[in-house]
Amino acid sequence: MSEFSIAGRVIGRNASPFVIAEMSGNHNHSLERALEIVDRAAGCGAHAIKLQTYTADTMTIDVQQDEFVISDKQSLWHGENLYELYQKACTPLEWHEPIFKRAREKGIVAFSSAFDATAVDFLESINAPAYKIASFEMTDVELVAKVAATGKPVIISTGMANLAEIDETVRVARQNGCRDLVLLRCTSSYPADPAEANLASIPVLRDAFGCQVGISDHTMGLAVPIASVALGATVIEKHFTLARSDGGVDSDFSLEPDELRALVQESELAWKALGTPRFGAGDKEKTSLSHRRSLYIVKDIPAGGELTEDNLRSIRPGLGLAVKYRQKLIGRTVRNDVKRGTPLSWDLL
């Protein structure tokens, strides 16, 4: 599982999690707002801002009936026509370059999800540094092959996919030139229930496919992405908006600036806490060794006097003999007078 970089930012276990702020349709069709989202994401410490590159016509066709209308009553978009929804949510192609430019100025990575071949061609024309493939597109092997052939890092969400489908997608990506790959555990419901996150899948993905792993998270709050770090996530993606109250197609399950800042900070702390398998006192614990329990004389004992249950106790601090010797020392005698509060040592006997 090799590490790699996207526009100079390392992706791997030797770096803090790569936090992606997903803009999606939260620009609410205002370029000014989109640029402010970039500014705020950078100010919150996010490492990347991600767009979605499609048009309503590259996603679907304009049909006003049956399966072209969202019928799921649990969906945030229940009753919406797919074509009209994608018209509202898409990021105009002419906005991509100014958004990428603003991101570079702010020192964060900008890239995008490509939803079809024309999107890949367009993103190549503006030199996108990496690609995302959304969970609904991951079984589109032609798209996967085209993205992989760019030779750039590829991040793939695996929502809804079974292991066989993930395996096929990874094989297609590898066979078409993808070297730098991230698989994201994802629950493709909006918002998602934390009970459905199944984060235990993350190390399975890592071990099965030998690539970097992470999470594309649609739950509310930060618990799920922070927990993912403990299971090996090196990439975290969350939707981001200036304020949920502003509305927008994805606002209900998007982070606000204070939450994104907390995610960056807390995920880095979680990563630092992982450390390496080790036991024994760490550098900052060594002074604490003196505060362990040890054997002390707790009553004055005259020369020749015996150690007893009454005058030899296990107490703090830890400058005396180890407690494990206590029962073997009861009945032994001291060679000189010993005062109360003296740590027991072999030369006293």
C-alpha positions in Angstrom: 0.0 0.0 0.0 2.2 2.8 -1.3 1.8 6.5 -0.4 1.5 9.1 -3.1 0.7 12.8 -3.3 -1.9 15.0 -4.9 -0.5 18.4 -5.8 2.2 18.0 -3.2 0.0 16.8 -0.4 0.9 13.3 0.8 -1.8 10.7 1.1 -0.9 7.8 3.4 -0.5 6.7 7.0 2.6 9.0 7.5 0.4 12.1 7.0 -2.7 13.3 8.7 -5.9 12.5 6.9 -6.5 14.3 3.6 -9.7 16.2 4.3 -11.8 17.0 1.2 -14.6 19.6 1.4 -17.2 18.6 -1.2 -18.9 21.7 -2.6 -21.4 19.8 -4.8 -24.4 22.0 -5.4 -24.0 24.2 -2.3 -22.9 27.1 -4.4 -26.6 27.7 -5.1 -25.7 28.8 -8.6 -23.6 31.8 -7.5 -20.0 31.9 -8.5 -19.4 34.4 -5.8 -20.7 32.0 -3.2 -18.6 29.2 -4.8 -15.5 31.2 -4.4 -16.4 32.0 -0.8 -16.8 28.3 -0.1 -13.3 27.8 -1.4 -12.0 30.6 0.9 -13.8 29.3 4.0 -12.7 25.7 3.3 -9.1 26.8 3.1 -9.5 28.9 6.2 -10.8 25.9 8.1 -7.7 23.9 7.2 -9.3 21.6 4.6 -6.7 20.1 2.3 -8.9 20.1 -0.8 -12.1 21.4 -2.3 -14.0 19.1 -4.7 -16.4 19.9 -7.4 -18.7 17.8 -9.5 -18.4 18.0 -13.3 -21.5 17.2 -15.3 -24.5 18.8 -17.0 -28.1 17.7 -16.7 -27.8 16.4 -20.3 -24.7 14.2 -19.5 -26.4 12.8 -16.4 -29.9 11.9 -17.7 -32.6 12.9 -20.2 -35.5 15.3 -19.8 -38.4 13.0 -19.1 -41.1 13.9 -16.6 -42.4 10.5 -15.6 -41.9 7.2 -13.9 -38.3 6.4 -12.9 -37.1 9.9 -13.9 -38.9 11.3 -10.9 -37.5 10.4 -7.4 -40.2 8.3 -5.7 -38.4 7.4 -2.5 -40.4 9.1 0.3 -37.3 9.1 2.6 -35.2 11.0 0.0 -34.4 14.7 0.5 -35.3 15.1 -3.1 -38.6 13.1 -3.1 -40.8 14.2 -6.0 -38.0 15.9 -7.9 -37.4 15.3 -11.6 -33.9 14.0 -12.2 -33.1 16.4 -15.0 -34.3 19.4 -13.1 -32.5 18.4 -10.0 -29.2 18.1 -11.9 -29.8 21.5 -13.5 -30.0 22.9 -10.0 -27.0 21.0 -8.6 -24.5 21.2 -11.4 -21.4 23.5 -11.3 -21.2 25.4 -14.6 -18.1 24.3 -16.6 -17.0 27.9 -17.0 -16.8 28.2 -13.2 -14.2 25.4 -12.9 -11.1 27.4 -13.9 -11.8 30.4 -11.5 -12.6 28.0 -8.7 -9.3 26.0 -9.3 -7.4 29.3 -9.5 -8.9 30.5 -6.2 -8.0 27.2 -4.6 -4.4 27.5 -5.7 -4.2 31.0 -4.4 -5.5 29.8 -1.0 -3.1 26.8 -0.9 -5.5 24.0 -1.2 -6.1 21.3 -3.9 -9.0 21.6 -6.2 -10.3 18.6 -8.2 -13.5 17.1 -9.3 -15.8 14.1 -9.8 -16.0 13.2 -13.4 -19.4 11.8 -14.4 -18.8 10.9 -18.0 -16.1 10.9 -20.7 -16.8 14.5 -21.7 -16.1 15.6 -18.1 -12.8 13.8 -18.1 -11.8 15.6 -21.4 -12.8 18.9 -19.9 -11.0 18.3 -16.6 -7.8 17.3 -18.5 -8.0 20.5 -20.5 -7.7 22.5 -17.2 -5.1 20.1 -15.8 -7.1 18.7 -12.9 -4.5 17.0 -10.5 -6.7 14.1 -9.5 -10.1 12.5 -10.1 -13.0 11.3 -8.0 -15.5 8.7 -9.2 -18.8 8.8 -7.4 -20.4 5.7 -5.9 -23.2 5.8 -8.5 -20.7 5.8 -11.3 -18.2 3.3 -10.0 -19.7 0.4 -12.0 -19.3 2.5 -15.2 -16.2 0.6 -16.3 -15.8 2.8 -19.4 -15.6 5.9 -17.2 -13.2 4.2 -14.8 -10.9 3.1 -17.6 -10.8 6.6 -19.1 -10.1 8.3 -15.8 -7.4 5.7 -15.0 -5.8 6.3 -18.4 -5.0 9.9 -17.3 -2.4 8.4 -15.0 -3.5 10.7 -12.2 -4.6 9.7 -8.7 -8.1 8.3 -8.5 -10.5 8.3 -5.5 -13.5 6.0 -5.8 -16.5 5.9 -3.5 -17.8 2.4 -3.0 -21.3 3.1 -1.7 -23.8 0.2 -2.5 -21.1 -1.9 -4.2 -20.4 -5.5 -3.2 -16.9 -6.9 -3.1 -17.2 -8.4 -6.6 -18.1 -5.0 -8.1 -15.3 -3.3 -6.2 -12.9 -5.9 -7.4 -14.0 -5.4 -11.1 -13.7 -1.6 -10.7 -10.2 -1.9 -9.2 -9.0 -4.3 -11.9 -10.2 -2.0 -14.6 -8.5 1.0 -13.0 -5.2 -0.9 -12.6 -5.3 -2.4 -16.1 -5.7 1.1 -17.5 -2.9 2.8 -15.8 -4.1 3.8 -12.3 -1.2 3.5 -9.8 -2.4 5.9 -7.1 -5.8 4.7 -5.8 -8.0 5.4 -2.9 -11.2 3.5 -2.1 -13.7 5.3 0.1 -16.2 3.5 2.3 -19.5 5.3 1.6 -23.1 4.9 2.6 -25.1 6.3 -0.3 -28.1 7.7 1.6 -28.5 11.3 2.4 -28.2 11.9 5.3 -26.8 8.6 6.3 -27.5 6.8 9.6 -24.3 6.2 11.5 -25.5 2.6 12.3 -25.1 1.9 8.6 -21.6 3.3 8.3 -20.0 -0.2 8.9 -16.6 1.3 9.3 -15.1 -2.1 9.9 -15.2 -2.4 6.1 -12.3 0.1 5.9 -9.4 -2.3 6.8 -11.0 -5.0 4.7 -10.8 -2.7 1.6 -7.2 -1.8 2.5 -6.1 -5.4 2.9 -8.1 -6.8 -0.1 -7.1 -4.2 -2.6 -3.7 -3.0 -1.4 -4.6 0.7 -1.7 -5.2 3.8 0.4 -8.6 3.9 2.0 -10.9 6.4 3.5 -14.5 7.5 3.9 -17.0 9.6 2.0 -19.4 10.4 4.8 -23.0 11.6 4.7 -23.8 11.3 8.4 -24.5 14.3 10.6 -21.7 15.3 12.9 -18.0 14.2 13.2 -18.1 10.9 15.1 -18.1 8.7 12.1 -15.2 10.3 10.2 -13.1 10.6 13.3 -13.7 6.9 14.1 -12.7 6.0 10.6 -9.2 7.3 11.2 -8.6 4.7 13.9 -9.5 2.0 11.3 -6.9 3.3 8.8 -8.7 6.0 6.8 -6.2 8.3 5.1 -8.8 10.4 3.2 -12.0 11.9 4.6 -14.7 13.6 2.4 -17.6 15.6 3.7 -20.0 18.0 2.0 -19.4 21.6 3.0 -21.6 24.7 3.0 -21.4 28.2 4.4 -24.6 27.7 6.4 -27.2 24.9 6.3 -29.9 27.6 6.7 -28.9 29.0 3.3 -30.5 25.9 1.7 -29.3 24.1 -1.4 -29.6 20.6 -2.7 -27.0 19.1 -0.3 -27.2 21.6 2.6 -29.0 19.3 5.0 -26.1 16.9 5.4 -23.2 19.4 4.9 -20.8 20.7 7.4 -20.6 24.4 8.4 -17.3 26.1 8.8 -16.9 25.6 12.5 -17.6 21.9 12.0 -15.2 21.5 9.1 -12.5 23.2 11.2 -13.2 20.8 14.0 -13.0 17.8 11.6 -9.6 18.8 10.4 -8.3 19.3 13.9 -9.8 16.3 15.5 -9.0 13.9 12.6 -5.3 15.0 12.9 -5.4 14.4 16.6 -6.9 11.0 16.0 -4.1 10.2 13.5 -1.4 11.3 15.9 -3.0 9.2 18.6 -2.6 6.1 16.5 1.2 6.0 16.8 2.8 2.6 16.5 2.5 -0.6 18.5 4.6 -0.1 21.6 4.7 -0.9 25.3 6.6 0.5 28.3 7.1 4.0 29.4 7.2 6.6 26.7 9.6 9.6 26.9 7.1 11.7 28.7 6.0 8.9 31.0 9.4 8.1 32.4 9.2 10.6 35.2 5.9 8.9 36.2 7.7 5.6 37.0 8.8 7.1 40.3 5.1 7.4 41.3 4.4 3.7 41.1 3.9 1.8 44.3 6.9 0.3 46.0 8.0 -1.0 49.4 8.6 1.6 52.2 9.3 1.4 55.9 6.3 3.0 57.5 7.4 2.8 61.2 10.8 3.3 62.8 12.7 0.0 63.1 15.7 -0.4 65.4 18.9 -2.3 64.2 18.1 -6.0 64.2 14.4 -5.4 64.0 12.2 -7.5 61.8 10.2 -6.4 58.8 6.5 -7.0 59.5 3.1 -6.6 58.0 2.8 -3.5 60.2 6.0 -1.7 59.3 6.5 -2.6 55.7 3.9 -1.4 53.2 3.3 -1.0 49.5 2.8 2.8 49.0 3.6 5.5 46.5 6.2 6.7 45.4 8.2 4.1 43.6 11.7 4.4 44.9 11.7 1.3 47.0 11.9 -2.4 46.1 9.2 -3.8 43.9 6.0 -4.9 45.6 6.4 -8.4 44.3 9.1 -9.0 47.0 7.0 -8.0 50.0 5.9 -11.5 51.2 9.4 -12.8 50.8 10.9 -10.0 52.9 8.5 -10.3 55.9 10.6 -11.7 58.8 13.9 -10.4 57.4 15.9 -8.1 59.7 17.5 -4.7 59.1 21.2 -4.2 59.9 20.8 -0.6 61.1 18.2 1.7 62.5 15.7 2.6 59.8 13.4 5.6 60.0 9.8 5.8 58.9 9.5 6.9 55.2 12.7 5.1 54.1 12.4 3.2 50.7 13.3 -0.4 51.2 16.5 -1.5 49.5 18.6 -4.7 49.6 21.4 -3.0 51.5 19.2 -2.2 54.5 18.8 -6.0 55.2 
